[in-house]
Amino acid sequence: MKGGLIWATAEDLAKNRGRVLSLYRQLLRSLNSPALPFSLAVRLQKKAEVRAMFMLGSEEQSLHNIQDLIDAAEYSLSILRKGEIP
């Protein structure tokens, strides 16, 4: 992310691509944890929510908003790994 610019360039988006895909996969895998008290229907619903959030986030163009979304995903992942529901 270049200093002073608030809109993401193709280069900025390419830099975040691997990190975002990794977070997406980790969140979906974490929802399958037996430590979470979810039924099958709730697991599927939570996975659909994650997919929807990432779909909406993929249209984001502001560098600050992209970073906030990544931070929120990392925080949610840390909560899920503890066996808690974010």
PDB file of N, CA, C and O in Angstrom:
ATOM      1  N   MET A   1       0.840  -1.166   0.000  1.00  0.00           N
ATOM      2  CA  MET A   1       0.000   0.000   0.000  1.00  0.00           C
ATOM      3  C   MET A   1       0.891   1.236   0.000  1.00  0.00           C
ATOM      4  O   MET A   1       1.732   1.420   0.880  1.00  0.00           O
ATOM      5  N   LYS A   2       0.692   2.044  -0.970  1.00  0.00           N
ATOM      6  CA  LYS A   2       1.496   3.253  -1.095  1.00  0.00           C
ATOM      7  C   LYS A   2       0.959   4.328  -0.167  1.00  0.00           C
ATOM      8  O   LYS A   2      -0.251   4.457   0.020  1.00  0.00           O
ATOM      9  N   GLY A   3       1.883   5.106   0.421  1.00  0.00           N
ATOM     10  CA  GLY A   3       1.477   6.154   1.343  1.00  0.00           C
ATOM     11  C   GLY A   3       0.726   7.271   0.645  1.00  0.00           C
ATOM     12  O   GLY A   3       1.107   7.693  -0.447  1.00  0.00           O
ATOM     13  N   GLY A   4      -0.319   7.743   1.258  1.00  0.00           N
ATOM     14  CA  GLY A   4      -1.064   8.872   0.731  1.00  0.00           C
ATOM     15  C   GLY A   4      -2.219   8.496  -0.185  1.00  0.00           C
ATOM     16  O   GLY A   4      -3.137   9.296  -0.366  1.00  0.00           O
ATOM     17  N   LEU A   5      -2.199   7.313  -0.764  1.00  0.00           N
ATOM     18  CA  LEU A   5      -3.286   6.900  -1.640  1.00  0.00           C
ATOM     19  C   LEU A   5      -4.356   6.190  -0.817  1.00  0.00           C
ATOM     20  O   LEU A   5      -4.047   5.396   0.072  1.00  0.00           O
ATOM     21  N   ILE A   6      -5.602   6.484  -1.121  1.00  0.00           N
ATOM     22  CA  ILE A   6      -6.665   5.816  -0.377  1.00  0.00           C
ATOM     23  C   ILE A   6      -7.380   4.765  -1.214  1.00  0.00           C
ATOM     24  O   ILE A   6      -8.130   3.956  -0.668  1.00  0.00           O
ATOM     25  N   TRP A   7      -7.168   4.760  -2.522  1.00  0.00           N
ATOM     26  CA  TRP A   7      -7.831   3.781  -3.377  1.00  0.00           C
ATOM     27  C   TRP A   7      -6.855   2.689  -3.759  1.00  0.00           C
ATOM     28  O   TRP A   7      -5.685   2.952  -4.035  1.00  0.00           O
ATOM     29  N   ALA A   8      -7.340   1.475  -3.774  1.00  0.00           N
ATOM     30  CA  ALA A   8      -6.496   0.328  -4.073  1.00  0.00           C
ATOM     31  C   ALA A   8      -6.176   0.263  -5.560  1.00  0.00           C
ATOM     32  O   ALA A   8      -7.041   0.470  -6.411  1.00  0.00           O
ATOM     33  N   THR A   9      -4.926  -0.026  -5.849  1.00  0.00           N
ATOM     34  CA  THR A   9      -4.514  -0.252  -7.234  1.00  0.00           C
ATOM     35  C   THR A   9      -4.513  -1.756  -7.472  1.00  0.00           C
ATOM     36  O   THR A   9      -4.663  -2.540  -6.534  1.00  0.00           O
ATOM     37  N   ALA A  10      -4.345  -2.151  -8.714  1.00  0.00           N
ATOM     38  CA  ALA A  10      -4.281  -3.571  -9.046  1.00  0.00           C
ATOM     39  C   ALA A  10      -3.127  -4.239  -8.306  1.00  0.00           C
ATOM     40  O   ALA A  10      -3.227  -5.398  -7.903  1.00  0.00           O
ATOM     41  N   GLU A  11      -2.041  -3.509  -8.132  1.00  0.00           N
ATOM     42  CA  GLU A  11      -0.877  -4.042  -7.410  1.00  0.00           C
ATOM     43  C   GLU A  11      -1.221  -4.307  -5.948  1.00  0.00           C
ATOM     44  O   GLU A  11      -0.835  -5.339  -5.399  1.00  0.00           O
ATOM     45  N   ASP A  12      -1.941  -3.388  -5.315  1.00  0.00           N
ATOM     46  CA  ASP A  12      -2.346  -3.561  -3.920  1.00  0.00           C
ATOM     47  C   ASP A  12      -3.268  -4.770  -3.774  1.00  0.00           C
ATOM     48  O   ASP A  12      -3.125  -5.558  -2.839  1.00  0.00           O
ATOM     49  N   LEU A  13      -4.199  -4.909  -4.690  1.00  0.00           N
ATOM     50  CA  LEU A  13      -5.135  -6.025  -4.626  1.00  0.00           C
ATOM     51  C   LEU A  13      -4.413  -7.353  -4.816  1.00  0.00           C
ATOM     52  O   LEU A  13      -4.749  -8.342  -4.164  1.00  0.00           O
ATOM     53  N   ALA A  14      -3.433  -7.381  -5.697  1.00  0.00           N
ATOM     54  CA  ALA A  14      -2.667  -8.606  -5.941  1.00  0.00           C
ATOM     55  C   ALA A  14      -1.856  -8.995  -4.704  1.00  0.00           C
ATOM     56  O   ALA A  14      -1.699 -10.180  -4.414  1.00  0.00           O
ATOM     57  N   LYS A  15      -1.342  -8.006  -3.978  1.00  0.00           N
ATOM     58  CA  LYS A  15      -0.566  -8.289  -2.768  1.00  0.00           C
ATOM     59  C   LYS A  15      -1.422  -8.941  -1.686  1.00  0.00           C
ATOM     60  O   LYS A  15      -0.945  -9.806  -0.952  1.00  0.00           O
ATOM     61  N   ASN A  16      -2.662  -8.536  -1.588  1.00  0.00           N
ATOM     62  CA  ASN A  16      -3.555  -9.049  -0.544  1.00  0.00           C
ATOM     63  C   ASN A  16      -4.256 -10.343  -0.929  1.00  0.00           C
ATOM     64  O   ASN A  16      -4.858 -10.989  -0.072  1.00  0.00           O
ATOM     65  N   ARG A  17      -4.193 -10.733  -2.186  1.00  0.00           N
ATOM     66  CA  ARG A  17      -4.975 -11.876  -2.670  1.00  0.00           C
ATOM     67  C   ARG A  17      -4.676 -13.160  -1.900  1.00  0.00           C
ATOM     68  O   ARG A  17      -5.603 -13.825  -1.438  1.00  0.00           O
ATOM     69  N   GLY A  18      -3.419 -13.514  -1.755  1.00  0.00           N
ATOM     70  CA  GLY A  18      -3.057 -14.740  -1.051  1.00  0.00           C
ATOM     71  C   GLY A  18      -3.479 -14.727   0.405  1.00  0.00           C
ATOM     72  O   GLY A  18      -3.955 -15.731   0.935  1.00  0.00           O
ATOM     73  N   ARG A  19      -3.303 -13.602   1.036  1.00  0.00           N
ATOM     74  CA  ARG A  19      -3.680 -13.457   2.446  1.00  0.00           C
ATOM     75  C   ARG A  19      -5.188 -13.603   2.634  1.00  0.00           C
ATOM     76  O   ARG A  19      -5.647 -14.252   3.574  1.00  0.00           O
ATOM     77  N   VAL A  20      -5.944 -12.996   1.734  1.00  0.00           N
ATOM     78  CA  VAL A  20      -7.404 -13.054   1.823  1.00  0.00           C
ATOM     79  C   VAL A  20      -7.898 -14.472   1.555  1.00  0.00           C
ATOM     80  O   VAL A  20      -8.779 -14.958   2.265  1.00  0.00           O
ATOM     81  N   LEU A  21      -7.349 -15.141   0.549  1.00  0.00           N
ATOM     82  CA  LEU A  21      -7.759 -16.519   0.266  1.00  0.00           C
ATOM     83  C   LEU A  21      -7.431 -17.443   1.433  1.00  0.00           C
ATOM     84  O   LEU A  21      -8.210 -18.337   1.765  1.00  0.00           O
ATOM     85  N   SER A  22      -6.285 -17.224   2.046  1.00  0.00           N
ATOM     86  CA  SER A  22      -5.896 -18.029   3.199  1.00  0.00           C
ATOM     87  C   SER A  22      -6.864 -17.814   4.361  1.00  0.00           C
ATOM     88  O   SER A  22      -7.293 -18.776   4.999  1.00  0.00           O
ATOM     89  N   LEU A  23      -7.203 -16.574   4.633  1.00  0.00           N
ATOM     90  CA  LEU A  23      -8.161 -16.280   5.700  1.00  0.00           C
ATOM     91  C   LEU A  23      -9.519 -16.910   5.419  1.00  0.00           C
ATOM     92  O   LEU A  23     -10.157 -17.457   6.319  1.00  0.00           O
ATOM     93  N   TYR A  24      -9.949 -16.830   4.184  1.00  0.00           N
ATOM     94  CA  TYR A  24     -11.239 -17.400   3.775  1.00  0.00           C
ATOM     95  C   TYR A  24     -11.264 -18.907   4.044  1.00  0.00           C
ATOM     96  O   TYR A  24     -12.210 -19.423   4.640  1.00  0.00           O
ATOM     97  N   ARG A  25     -10.231 -19.594   3.607  1.00  0.00           N
ATOM     98  CA  ARG A  25     -10.168 -21.047   3.798  1.00  0.00           C
ATOM     99  C   ARG A  25     -10.079 -21.414   5.273  1.00  0.00           C
ATOM    100  O   ARG A  25     -10.724 -22.362   5.721  1.00  0.00           O
ATOM    101  N   GLN A  26      -9.286 -20.667   6.022  1.00  0.00           N
ATOM    102  CA  GLN A  26      -9.131 -20.943   7.448  1.00  0.00           C
ATOM    103  C   GLN A  26     -10.441 -20.730   8.204  1.00  0.00           C
ATOM    104  O   GLN A  26     -10.773 -21.504   9.102  1.00  0.00           O
ATOM    105  N   LEU A  27     -11.181 -19.689   7.846  1.00  0.00           N
ATOM    106  CA  LEU A  27     -12.468 -19.439   8.499  1.00  0.00           C
ATOM    107  C   LEU A  27     -13.451 -20.561   8.213  1.00  0.00           C
ATOM    108  O   LEU A  27     -14.147 -21.026   9.116  1.00  0.00           O
ATOM    109  N   LEU A  28     -13.513 -21.001   6.952  1.00  0.00           N
ATOM    110  CA  LEU A  28     -14.432 -22.088   6.612  1.00  0.00           C
ATOM    111  C   LEU A  28     -14.049 -23.379   7.335  1.00  0.00           C
ATOM    112  O   LEU A  28     -14.921 -24.108   7.806  1.00  0.00           O
ATOM    113  N   ARG A  29     -12.743 -23.664   7.424  1.00  0.00           N
ATOM    114  CA  ARG A  29     -12.293 -24.863   8.131  1.00  0.00           C
ATOM    115  C   ARG A  29     -12.572 -24.765   9.624  1.00  0.00           C
ATOM    116  O   ARG A  29     -12.943 -25.755  10.254  1.00  0.00           O
ATOM    117  N   SER A  30     -12.397 -23.588  10.185  1.00  0.00           N
ATOM    118  CA  SER A  30     -12.615 -23.402  11.627  1.00  0.00           C
ATOM    119  C   SER A  30     -14.073 -23.608  12.016  1.00  0.00           C
ATOM    120  O   SER A  30     -14.367 -24.011  13.141  1.00  0.00           O
ATOM    121  N   LEU A  31     -14.967 -23.340  11.107  1.00  0.00           N
ATOM    122  CA  LEU A  31     -16.387 -23.538  11.402  1.00  0.00           C
ATOM    123  C   LEU A  31     -16.746 -25.011  11.517  1.00  0.00           C
ATOM    124  O   LEU A  31     -17.816 -25.340  12.029  1.00  0.00           O
ATOM    125  N   ASN A  32     -15.877 -25.908  11.052  1.00  0.00           N
ATOM    126  CA  ASN A  32     -16.112 -27.348  11.175  1.00  0.00           C
ATOM    127  C   ASN A  32     -15.589 -27.913  12.485  1.00  0.00           C
ATOM    128  O   ASN A  32     -15.716 -29.113  12.727  1.00  0.00           O
ATOM    129  N   SER A  33     -15.011 -27.087  13.327  1.00  0.00           N
ATOM    130  CA  SER A  33     -14.418 -27.542  14.578  1.00  0.00           C
ATOM    131  C   SER A  33     -15.457 -28.204  15.475  1.00  0.00           C
ATOM    132  O   SER A  33     -16.554 -27.676  15.659  1.00  0.00           O
ATOM    133  N   PRO A  34     -15.108 -29.359  16.030  1.00  0.00           N
ATOM    134  CA  PRO A  34     -16.048 -30.015  16.954  1.00  0.00           C
ATOM    135  C   PRO A  34     -16.184 -29.256  18.277  1.00  0.00           C
ATOM    136  O   PRO A  34     -17.092 -29.536  19.059  1.00  0.00           O
ATOM    137  N   ALA A  35     -15.291 -28.301  18.528  1.00  0.00           N
ATOM    138  CA  ALA A  35     -15.373 -27.501  19.757  1.00  0.00           C
ATOM    139  C   ALA A  35     -16.534 -26.514  19.714  1.00  0.00           C
ATOM    140  O   ALA A  35     -16.964 -26.016  20.755  1.00  0.00           O
ATOM    141  N   LEU A  36     -17.042 -26.228  18.519  1.00  0.00           N
ATOM    142  CA  LEU A  36     -18.166 -25.296  18.390  1.00  0.00           C
ATOM    143  C   LEU A  36     -19.483 -26.057  18.491  1.00  0.00           C
ATOM    144  O   LEU A  36     -19.643 -27.100  17.856  1.00  0.00           O
ATOM    145  N   PRO A  37     -20.422 -25.552  19.279  1.00  0.00           N
ATOM    146  CA  PRO A  37     -21.692 -26.263  19.490  1.00  0.00           C
ATOM    147  C   PRO A  37     -22.708 -25.980  18.383  1.00  0.00           C
ATOM    148  O   PRO A  37     -23.786 -25.448  18.650  1.00  0.00           O
ATOM    149  N   PHE A  38     -22.367 -26.333  17.148  1.00  0.00           N
ATOM    150  CA  PHE A  38     -23.234 -26.046  16.012  1.00  0.00           C
ATOM    151  C   PHE A  38     -23.846 -27.328  15.463  1.00  0.00           C
ATOM    152  O   PHE A  38     -23.201 -28.375  15.417  1.00  0.00           O
ATOM    153  N   SER A  39     -25.097 -27.223  15.050  1.00  0.00           N
ATOM    154  CA  SER A  39     -25.705 -28.313  14.291  1.00  0.00           C
ATOM    155  C   SER A  39     -25.284 -28.146  12.833  1.00  0.00           C
ATOM    156  O   SER A  39     -24.671 -27.141  12.472  1.00  0.00           O
ATOM    157  N   LEU A  40     -25.606 -29.113  12.013  1.00  0.00           N
ATOM    158  CA  LEU A  40     -25.231 -29.047  10.602  1.00  0.00           C
ATOM    159  C   LEU A  40     -25.845 -27.823   9.923  1.00  0.00           C
ATOM    160  O   LEU A  40     -25.178 -27.146   9.140  1.00  0.00           O
ATOM    161  N   ALA A  41     -27.090 -27.544  10.218  1.00  0.00           N
ATOM    162  CA  ALA A  41     -27.765 -26.403   9.602  1.00  0.00           C
ATOM    163  C   ALA A  41     -27.103 -25.080   9.989  1.00  0.00           C
ATOM    164  O   ALA A  41     -26.963 -24.187   9.153  1.00  0.00           O
ATOM    165  N   VAL A  42     -26.701 -24.957  11.240  1.00  0.00           N
ATOM    166  CA  VAL A  42     -26.061 -23.726  11.698  1.00  0.00           C
ATOM    167  C   VAL A  42     -24.681 -23.586  11.057  1.00  0.00           C
ATOM    168  O   VAL A  42     -24.284 -22.486  10.672  1.00  0.00           O
ATOM    169  N   ARG A  43     -23.940 -24.708  10.938  1.00  0.00           N
ATOM    170  CA  ARG A  43     -22.628 -24.657  10.281  1.00  0.00           C
ATOM    171  C   ARG A  43     -22.759 -24.176   8.838  1.00  0.00           C
ATOM    172  O   ARG A  43     -21.983 -23.336   8.384  1.00  0.00           O
ATOM    173  N   LEU A  44     -23.735 -24.709   8.131  1.00  0.00           N
ATOM    174  CA  LEU A  44     -23.946 -24.305   6.740  1.00  0.00           C
ATOM    175  C   LEU A  44     -24.341 -22.836   6.649  1.00  0.00           C
ATOM    176  O   LEU A  44     -23.912 -22.130   5.736  1.00  0.00           O
ATOM    177  N   GLN A  45     -25.153 -22.377   7.590  1.00  0.00           N
ATOM    178  CA  GLN A  45     -25.563 -20.976   7.594  1.00  0.00           C
ATOM    179  C   GLN A  45     -24.372 -20.062   7.864  1.00  0.00           C
ATOM    180  O   GLN A  45     -24.218 -19.030   7.212  1.00  0.00           O
ATOM    181  N   LYS A  46     -23.528 -20.440   8.825  1.00  0.00           N
ATOM    182  CA  LYS A  46     -22.342 -19.633   9.153  1.00  0.00           C
ATOM    183  C   LYS A  46     -21.377 -19.592   7.972  1.00  0.00           C
ATOM    184  O   LYS A  46     -20.775 -18.553   7.698  1.00  0.00           O
ATOM    185  N   LYS A  47     -21.229 -20.710   7.275  1.00  0.00           N
ATOM    186  CA  LYS A  47     -20.350 -20.744   6.099  1.00  0.00           C
ATOM    187  C   LYS A  47     -20.908 -19.845   4.995  1.00  0.00           C
ATOM    188  O   LYS A  47     -20.151 -19.170   4.298  1.00  0.00           O
ATOM    189  N   ALA A  48     -22.226 -19.838   4.839  1.00  0.00           N
ATOM    190  CA  ALA A  48     -22.840 -18.957   3.846  1.00  0.00           C
ATOM    191  C   ALA A  48     -22.619 -17.495   4.215  1.00  0.00           C
ATOM    192  O   ALA A  48     -22.416 -16.659   3.335  1.00  0.00           O
ATOM    193  N   GLU A  49     -22.656 -17.181   5.501  1.00  0.00           N
ATOM    194  CA  GLU A  49     -22.391 -15.809   5.950  1.00  0.00           C
ATOM    195  C   GLU A  49     -20.956 -15.405   5.627  1.00  0.00           C
ATOM    196  O   GLU A  49     -20.715 -14.285   5.176  1.00  0.00           O
ATOM    197  N   VAL A  50     -20.005 -16.304   5.852  1.00  0.00           N
ATOM    198  CA  VAL A  50     -18.598 -16.017   5.545  1.00  0.00           C
ATOM    199  C   VAL A  50     -18.442 -15.769   4.047  1.00  0.00           C
ATOM    200  O   VAL A  50     -17.780 -14.815   3.639  1.00  0.00           O
ATOM    201  N   ARG A  51     -19.047 -16.622   3.233  1.00  0.00           N
ATOM    202  CA  ARG A  51     -18.965 -16.443   1.777  1.00  0.00           C
ATOM    203  C   ARG A  51     -19.544 -15.094   1.352  1.00  0.00           C
ATOM    204  O   ARG A  51     -18.963 -14.401   0.516  1.00  0.00           O
ATOM    205  N   ALA A  52     -20.686 -14.725   1.926  1.00  0.00           N
ATOM    206  CA  ALA A  52     -21.322 -13.450   1.572  1.00  0.00           C
ATOM    207  C   ALA A  52     -20.442 -12.273   1.968  1.00  0.00           C
ATOM    208  O   ALA A  52     -20.321 -11.311   1.209  1.00  0.00           O
ATOM    209  N   MET A  53     -19.824 -12.336   3.147  1.00  0.00           N
ATOM    210  CA  MET A  53     -18.950 -11.243   3.589  1.00  0.00           C
ATOM    211  C   MET A  53     -17.744 -11.090   2.667  1.00  0.00           C
ATOM    212  O   MET A  53     -17.348  -9.973   2.335  1.00  0.00           O
ATOM    213  N   PHE A  54     -17.167 -12.204   2.260  1.00  0.00           N
ATOM    214  CA  PHE A  54     -16.010 -12.128   1.378  1.00  0.00           C
ATOM    215  C   PHE A  54     -16.407 -11.676  -0.024  1.00  0.00           C
ATOM    216  O   PHE A  54     -15.632 -11.001  -0.702  1.00  0.00           O
ATOM    217  N   MET A  55     -17.607 -12.042  -0.461  1.00  0.00           N
ATOM    218  CA  MET A  55     -18.086 -11.572  -1.776  1.00  0.00           C
ATOM    219  C   MET A  55     -18.275 -10.060  -1.762  1.00  0.00           C
ATOM    220  O   MET A  55     -17.869  -9.376  -2.702  1.00  0.00           O
ATOM    221  N   LEU A  56     -18.883  -9.537  -0.713  1.00  0.00           N
ATOM    222  CA  LEU A  56     -19.074  -8.089  -0.607  1.00  0.00           C
ATOM    223  C   LEU A  56     -17.737  -7.375  -0.422  1.00  0.00           C
ATOM    224  O   LEU A  56     -17.521  -6.297  -0.976  1.00  0.00           O
ATOM    225  N   GLY A  57     -16.849  -7.974   0.352  1.00  0.00           N
ATOM    226  CA  GLY A  57     -15.540  -7.391   0.576  1.00  0.00           C
ATOM    227  C   GLY A  57     -14.682  -7.359  -0.684  1.00  0.00           C
ATOM    228  O   GLY A  57     -13.796  -6.514  -0.807  1.00  0.00           O
ATOM    229  N   SER A  58     -14.935  -8.266  -1.614  1.00  0.00           N
ATOM    230  CA  SER A  58     -14.140  -8.311  -2.841  1.00  0.00           C
ATOM    231  C   SER A  58     -14.380  -7.089  -3.726  1.00  0.00           C
ATOM    232  O   SER A  58     -13.577  -6.793  -4.610  1.00  0.00           O
ATOM    233  N   GLU A  59     -15.475  -6.388  -3.489  1.00  0.00           N
ATOM    234  CA  GLU A  59     -15.793  -5.199  -4.285  1.00  0.00           C
ATOM    235  C   GLU A  59     -15.233  -3.917  -3.663  1.00  0.00           C
ATOM    236  O   GLU A  59     -15.352  -2.838  -4.243  1.00  0.00           O
ATOM    237  N   GLU A  60     -14.626  -4.040  -2.485  1.00  0.00           N
ATOM    238  CA  GLU A  60     -14.115  -2.872  -1.778  1.00  0.00           C
ATOM    239  C   GLU A  60     -12.890  -2.298  -2.491  1.00  0.00           C
ATOM    240  O   GLU A  60     -12.034  -3.047  -2.961  1.00  0.00           O
ATOM    241  N   GLN A  61     -12.808  -0.964  -2.568  1.00  0.00           N
ATOM    242  CA  GLN A  61     -11.700  -0.297  -3.252  1.00  0.00           C
ATOM    243  C   GLN A  61     -10.847   0.579  -2.339  1.00  0.00           C
ATOM    244  O   GLN A  61      -9.761   1.000  -2.737  1.00  0.00           O
ATOM    245  N   SER A  62     -11.312   0.858  -1.134  1.00  0.00           N
ATOM    246  CA  SER A  62     -10.573   1.701  -0.203  1.00  0.00           C
ATOM    247  C   SER A  62      -9.531   0.865   0.546  1.00  0.00           C
ATOM    248  O   SER A  62      -9.853  -0.181   1.110  1.00  0.00           O
ATOM    249  N   LEU A  63      -8.282   1.336   0.543  1.00  0.00           N
ATOM    250  CA  LEU A  63      -7.216   0.613   1.233  1.00  0.00           C
ATOM    251  C   LEU A  63      -7.509   0.454   2.720  1.00  0.00           C
ATOM    252  O   LEU A  63      -7.253  -0.603   3.297  1.00  0.00           O
ATOM    253  N   HIS A  64      -8.040   1.493   3.333  1.00  0.00           N
ATOM    254  CA  HIS A  64      -8.325   1.448   4.769  1.00  0.00           C
ATOM    255  C   HIS A  64      -9.431   0.446   5.078  1.00  0.00           C
ATOM    256  O   HIS A  64      -9.351  -0.288   6.063  1.00  0.00           O
ATOM    257  N   ASN A  65     -10.447   0.418   4.250  1.00  0.00           N
ATOM    258  CA  ASN A  65     -11.542  -0.530   4.464  1.00  0.00           C
ATOM    259  C   ASN A  65     -11.083  -1.963   4.224  1.00  0.00           C
ATOM    260  O   ASN A  65     -11.510  -2.876   4.932  1.00  0.00           O
ATOM    261  N   ILE A  66     -10.226  -2.168   3.243  1.00  0.00           N
ATOM    262  CA  ILE A  66      -9.695  -3.505   2.978  1.00  0.00           C
ATOM    263  C   ILE A  66      -8.903  -3.989   4.185  1.00  0.00           C
ATOM    264  O   ILE A  66      -9.055  -5.132   4.615  1.00  0.00           O
ATOM    265  N   GLN A  67      -8.056  -3.116   4.732  1.00  0.00           N
ATOM    266  CA  GLN A  67      -7.266  -3.493   5.903  1.00  0.00           C
ATOM    267  C   GLN A  67      -8.166  -3.775   7.103  1.00  0.00           C
ATOM    268  O   GLN A  67      -7.900  -4.702   7.867  1.00  0.00           O
ATOM    269  N   ASP A  68      -9.221  -2.991   7.277  1.00  0.00           N
ATOM    270  CA  ASP A  68     -10.164  -3.229   8.373  1.00  0.00           C
ATOM    271  C   ASP A  68     -10.862  -4.577   8.217  1.00  0.00           C
ATOM    272  O   ASP A  68     -11.063  -5.287   9.202  1.00  0.00           O
ATOM    273  N   LEU A  69     -11.230  -4.935   6.991  1.00  0.00           N
ATOM    274  CA  LEU A  69     -11.878  -6.223   6.745  1.00  0.00           C
ATOM    275  C   LEU A  69     -10.927  -7.383   7.037  1.00  0.00           C
ATOM    276  O   LEU A  69     -11.338  -8.394   7.606  1.00  0.00           O
ATOM    277  N   ILE A  70      -9.672  -7.240   6.656  1.00  0.00           N
ATOM    278  CA  ILE A  70      -8.675  -8.272   6.934  1.00  0.00           C
ATOM    279  C   ILE A  70      -8.467  -8.413   8.442  1.00  0.00           C
ATOM    280  O   ILE A  70      -8.389  -9.526   8.962  1.00  0.00           O
ATOM    281  N   ASP A  71      -8.379  -7.286   9.134  1.00  0.00           N
ATOM    282  CA  ASP A  71      -8.222  -7.319  10.593  1.00  0.00           C
ATOM    283  C   ASP A  71      -9.416  -8.002  11.264  1.00  0.00           C
ATOM    284  O   ASP A  71      -9.240  -8.785  12.198  1.00  0.00           O
ATOM    285  N   ALA A  72     -10.612  -7.710  10.795  1.00  0.00           N
ATOM    286  CA  ALA A  72     -11.815  -8.317  11.364  1.00  0.00           C
ATOM    287  C   ALA A  72     -11.827  -9.827  11.116  1.00  0.00           C
ATOM    288  O   ALA A  72     -12.222 -10.596  11.992  1.00  0.00           O
ATOM    289  N   ALA A  73     -11.399 -10.250   9.933  1.00  0.00           N
ATOM    290  CA  ALA A  73     -11.346 -11.685   9.627  1.00  0.00           C
ATOM    291  C   ALA A  73     -10.321 -12.381  10.518  1.00  0.00           C
ATOM    292  O   ALA A  73     -10.579 -13.481  11.006  1.00  0.00           O
ATOM    293  N   GLU A  74      -9.170 -11.764  10.737  1.00  0.00           N
ATOM    294  CA  GLU A  74      -8.149 -12.354  11.603  1.00  0.00           C
ATOM    295  C   GLU A  74      -8.637 -12.444  13.052  1.00  0.00           C
ATOM    296  O   GLU A  74      -8.364 -13.424  13.745  1.00  0.00           O
ATOM    297  N   TYR A  75      -9.351 -11.429  13.498  1.00  0.00           N
ATOM    298  CA  TYR A  75      -9.899 -11.452  14.850  1.00  0.00           C
ATOM    299  C   TYR A  75     -10.944 -12.568  14.991  1.00  0.00           C
ATOM    300  O   TYR A  75     -10.939 -13.311  15.973  1.00  0.00           O
ATOM    301  N   SER A  76     -11.830 -12.676  14.012  1.00  0.00           N
ATOM    302  CA  SER A  76     -12.849 -13.731  14.046  1.00  0.00           C
ATOM    303  C   SER A  76     -12.210 -15.112  14.043  1.00  0.00           C
ATOM    304  O   SER A  76     -12.675 -16.018  14.735  1.00  0.00           O
ATOM    305  N   LEU A  77     -11.154 -15.271  13.271  1.00  0.00           N
ATOM    306  CA  LEU A  77     -10.449 -16.545  13.216  1.00  0.00           C
ATOM    307  C   LEU A  77      -9.826 -16.879  14.574  1.00  0.00           C
ATOM    308  O   LEU A  77      -9.868 -18.030  15.008  1.00  0.00           O
ATOM    309  N   SER A  78      -9.255 -15.889  15.239  1.00  0.00           N
ATOM    310  CA  SER A  78      -8.658 -16.142  16.552  1.00  0.00           C
ATOM    311  C   SER A  78      -9.729 -16.558  17.571  1.00  0.00           C
ATOM    312  O   SER A  78      -9.482 -17.414  18.420  1.00  0.00           O
ATOM    313  N   ILE A  79     -10.897 -15.957  17.484  1.00  0.00           N
ATOM    314  CA  ILE A  79     -12.004 -16.316  18.385  1.00  0.00           C
ATOM    315  C   ILE A  79     -12.485 -17.738  18.098  1.00  0.00           C
ATOM    316  O   ILE A  79     -12.725 -18.515  19.023  1.00  0.00           O
ATOM    317  N   LEU A  80     -12.624 -18.078  16.813  1.00  0.00           N
ATOM    318  CA  LEU A  80     -13.060 -19.419  16.446  1.00  0.00           C
ATOM    319  C   LEU A  80     -12.071 -20.482  16.905  1.00  0.00           C
ATOM    320  O   LEU A  80     -12.474 -21.563  17.333  1.00  0.00           O
ATOM    321  N   ARG A  81     -10.792 -20.181  16.818  1.00  0.00           N
ATOM    322  CA  ARG A  81      -9.770 -21.159  17.235  1.00  0.00           C
ATOM    323  C   ARG A  81      -9.811 -21.417  18.736  1.00  0.00           C
ATOM    324  O   ARG A  81      -9.355 -22.465  19.194  1.00  0.00           O
ATOM    325  N   LYS A  82     -10.344 -20.487  19.498  1.00  0.00           N
ATOM    326  CA  LYS A  82     -10.502 -20.684  20.938  1.00  0.00           C
ATOM    327  C   LYS A  82     -11.753 -21.500  21.255  1.00  0.00           C
ATOM    328  O   LYS A  82     -11.982 -21.866  22.407  1.00  0.00           O
ATOM    329  N   GLY A  83     -12.560 -21.783  20.236  1.00  0.00           N
ATOM    330  CA  GLY A  83     -13.788 -22.535  20.452  1.00  0.00           C
ATOM    331  C   GLY A  83     -14.956 -21.658  20.822  1.00  0.00           C
ATOM    332  O   GLY A  83     -15.977 -22.147  21.308  1.00  0.00           O
ATOM    333  N   GLU A  84     -14.819 -20.364  20.599  1.00  0.00           N
ATOM    334  CA  GLU A  84     -15.892 -19.424  20.907  1.00  0.00           C
ATOM    335  C   GLU A  84     -16.563 -18.970  19.615  1.00  0.00           C
ATOM    336  O   GLU A  84     -16.024 -19.151  18.523  1.00  0.00           O
ATOM    337  N   ILE A  85     -17.726 -18.387  19.753  1.00  0.00           N
ATOM    338  CA  ILE A  85     -18.474 -17.913  18.589  1.00  0.00           C
ATOM    339  C   ILE A  85     -18.320 -16.405  18.491  1.00  0.00           C
ATOM    340  O   ILE A  85     -18.684 -15.684  19.420  1.00  0.00           O
ATOM    341  N   PRO A  86     -17.775 -15.910  17.354  1.00  0.00           N
ATOM    342  CA  PRO A  86     -17.576 -14.451  17.216  1.00  0.00           C
ATOM    343  C   PRO A  86     -18.888 -13.718  17.011  1.00  0.00           C
ATOM    344  O   PRO A  86     -18.898 -12.494  16.878  1.00  0.00           O
TER     345      PRO A  86
END
